[in-house]
Each structure stands twice: as C-alpha cells, then as structure tokens.
Amino acid sequence: MKKLFSLLLVLCLAFTAVSALAEEANSADYLAENPEAKPFDSIWVADDSDWLVEVFIEDDGPRIGVIHRLEGKRDMWEYACSLQGKTLVSAPFGLHYLEDISSGDWDKTYYEDGEAEFSINEAGKLIWTDKKEDAGKGLEFEKIGRFCGTRWMKGADTEVIFYDWYDGEYDIRVYQYGTDREILKDAILKGTYDAAADTVTAQGEFDGEEPMVITFSYDAENNVVWTENGLSTTLEYSFYTD
C-alpha cells in the first residue's frame, strides 16, 4: 500500500498550494452530502504538538494521517474512513510505519491491517480510538485549522510562512525581500487560533518597528487573507522553497 500522505512537510503536517486546491475541489460534493464530516476537516494537535492528526476530506471519503514526532523519525498511521453517524470509522487496512524525517524512507512497516475510529467529544477535542494497539489512549487533539506549513506572498516582496505550532501558538515567519530575493528584514509572529472563526490572530514586529497585529483568515477561494488595521489583503500562494 502506497503512502497516502507522503507530502507532509518537515516539522508540520502541511500541503502545497496545489494539493490544497485539489482537496477542496474533490471534497465539496462529499461534504454537501455528508455535512457531519465538516467538523473533522482540519489539522489537530496533542501533547504539545508531538502528535498531529490531519483529516483530508476527499471525494470518496475522509483520509486520515496520524503522526508522532520523534527524534529524527516520524511514527505514522494512515486510514481510509467512512462517516458512520458522527464518527469516522476506518476500513480494516490501516497502515502503521516508521519514517526517517531526513530521507523520507520507511525504516519499518509495523502492519497494514489496522482499524480505528475518530470522534469529537463535548469539549471539541478529537479522539482517536486505535483498535489495533490502542496507541491513541489518553490523547485529546486540539483543532488548529489548516494554516500550518503553508506559504503565501503579500505582494511581490513579502512572504508569510506558517512555520509550525508550538506551545499552543502558531509560529509565523514574515520575510521582506529585495530584488535578488535577499532578505531585507524579517519578523517572527506568534498567533492564536480561533476555531469558531477559523482565524489566526498574530502579533510581532520587524526589528525597530512598531508591533503589528494581523488576523489571518481564508476567503471563499481558500486564499489566506491578511487583515491589519482594518485593511485586508488577499495573499497568493508562494512556490518558493528554502
């Protein structure tokens, strides 16, 4: 069985802009017919973000990836699910393997016959019930939206990278570039996620400048919107890589 989630970015579950668009296009019909699946559609974190869950809603149903981040490795589970009531129930061929972060190679495959269920409790936390090993015991996953790992451009010279999630906040990097893409100035912003509004409110500053408070949201076309001092700017996908 091939990996369903091989494009996860280092340090964070993430997507390229193209895959995000494709997912949204594929998921629209499924979500229209199965609105109970919508609350699952997010990235979720637990245990100070050492554990992450990504729920993909595709045209043929939800796909779920679970990552436990280890030193130089990722312990990974993958499931194809169906919606049963308000629970996502996997088919009986869940995959569990160990991946090397630097190379992306599989160090070990544990099994290909796993089963699991995913539900959302009254506190809004995602619960993973692993029926093969009970690996999710004691974990409650917090919803953090889909910002993590994505990169956006504000105009031609300012790049926004939702780098990772640490200690209950987004770590966001903002770079302003010169004509040869040299970094002229940069800022690290810390942002809190509002699950009800699906927005991130971030604060930080460029060296020697006034602090800025920015709200990031998604528009109807799934572009990130930068709102500062009441003015909103729609960002474009960034295809630059480090």
Residue pairs with C-beta under 8 A, 6 or more apart in sequence:
1 93
1 95
1 112
3 78
3 95
3 97
4 63
4 65
4 78
4 80
4 95
5 13
5 54
5 56
5 63
5 65
5 76
5 78
6 104
7 15
7 16
7 19
8 14
8 54
8 65
8 67
8 74
9 15
9 149
10 101
11 149
11 163
11 164
12 52
12 148
12 149
12 163
12 164
12 165
13 43
13 52
13 54
13 65
13 67
13 148
13 149
14 148
14 149
14 150
15 23
15 146
15 149
15 150
17 150
17 151
17 237
17 238
17 239
20 146
20 150
20 222
21 222
23 56
23 57
23 58
24 222
26 58
26 59
27 41
27 56
27 57
27 58
27 59
29 59
30 37
30 57
30 58
30 59
30 60
30 61
31 37
31 38
31 41
31 57
34 83
36 83
36 85
36 86
37 57
37 62
37 83
37 88
38 57
39 120
40 55
40 57
40 62
40 88
40 118
40 120
40 126
41 55
41 57
42 55
42 143
42 144
42 145
42 146
43 52
43 53
43 54
43 55
43 143
43 144
43 145
43 146
43 148
44 52
44 53
44 54
44 55
44 126
44 141
44 142
44 143
44 144
45 51
45 52
45 53
45 141
45 142
45 144
45 165
46 52
46 53
46 139
46 140
46 141
46 142
47 139
48 166
48 167
49 69
49 164
49 165
49 166
50 68
50 69
51 66
51 67
51 68
51 69
51 139
51 141
52 66
52 67
52 69
53 64
53 65
53 66
53 67
53 118
53 126
53 128
53 141
54 64
54 65
54 67
55 62
55 63
55 64
55 88
55 118
56 62
56 63
56 64
56 65
61 80
61 81
61 82
61 83
62 80
62 81
62 82
62 83
62 88
63 78
63 79
63 80
63 81
64 77
64 78
64 79
64 81
64 88
64 90
64 116
64 118
65 76
65 77
65 78
65 79
66 76
66 77
66 78
66 79
66 128
66 135
66 136
67 74
67 75
67 76
68 74
68 75
68 76
68 135
72 100
72 101
72 102
73 98
73 99
73 100
73 101
73 107
74 98
74 99
74 101
75 96
75 98
75 99
76 95
76 96
76 97
76 98
76 99
77 94
77 95
77 96
77 114
77 116
77 130
77 135
78 94
78 95
79 90
79 91
79 94
79 95
79 114
79 116
80 90
80 91
80 93
81 88
81 89
81 90
81 91
81 118
82 88
82 89
82 91
83 89
86 119
86 120
87 117
87 118
87 119
88 117
88 118
88 119
89 117
90 114
90 115
90 116
90 117
91 115
92 113
92 114
92 115
93 112
93 113
93 114
94 111
94 112
94 113
94 114
94 115
94 116
94 132
95 109
95 111
95 112
95 114
96 109
96 110
96 111
96 114
96 132
96 133
97 106
97 107
97 108
97 109
97 110
98 106
98 107
98 108
98 109
98 110
99 105
99 106
99 107
100 106
100 107
111 132
113 132
114 130
114 131
114 132
114 133
115 131
115 132
116 128
116 129
116 130
116 131
116 132
116 136
117 128
117 129
117 131
118 126
118 127
118 128
118 129
119 126
119 127
119 129
120 126
120 127
121 127
121 140
123 140
124 143
124 195
125 140
125 141
125 142
126 140
126 141
126 142
126 143
127 136
127 139
127 140
127 141
128 135
128 136
128 139
128 141
129 136
130 136
130 137
143 193
143 195
144 165
144 170
144 193
145 193
145 195
145 198
145 200
146 218
147 162
147 170
147 193
147 200
147 216
147 224
148 162
148 164
148 165
148 170
149 162
149 163
149 164
150 161
150 162
150 224
151 159
151 160
151 161
151 162
151 237
151 238
151 239
151 240
152 159
152 160
152 161
152 223
152 224
152 235
152 236
152 237
152 238
153 159
153 160
153 235
153 236
153 237
153 238
154 160
154 226
154 233
154 235
155 233
157 176
157 177
157 178
158 174
158 175
158 176
158 177
159 174
159 175
159 177
159 238
159 240
160 172
160 173
160 174
160 216
160 224
160 226
160 235
160 238
161 172
161 173
161 174
161 175
161 238
162 170
162 171
162 172
162 200
162 216
163 170
163 171
163 172
163 173
164 170
164 171
165 171
168 192
169 190
169 191
169 192
170 189
170 190
170 191
170 192
170 193
170 200
170 202
171 188
171 189
171 190
172 188
172 189
172 190
172 191
172 200
172 202
172 204
172 216
173 186
173 187
173 188
173 189
174 186
174 187
174 188
174 189
174 204
174 206
175 183
175 185
175 186
176 183
176 184
176 185
176 186
176 206
177 183
177 184
178 184
181 240
185 206
185 207
186 206
187 204
187 205
187 206
187 207
187 212
188 204
189 202
189 203
189 204
189 212
189 214
190 202
190 203
190 204
191 200
191 201
191 202
191 203
191 216
192 200
192 201
192 202
193 199
193 200
194 200
194 201
197 217
198 217
198 218
199 215
199 216
199 217
200 215
200 216
200 217
201 213
201 214
201 215
201 216
202 213
202 214
202 215
202 216
203 211
203 212
203 213
203 214
204 211
204 212
205 211
205 212
212 228
213 228
214 226
214 227
214 228
215 226
215 227
215 228
216 224
216 225
216 226
216 227
217 224
217 225
217 227
218 224
218 225
219 225
219 234
223 234
223 235
223 236
223 237
224 234
224 235
225 232
225 233
225 234
225 235
226 232
226 233
226 234
226 235
227 233
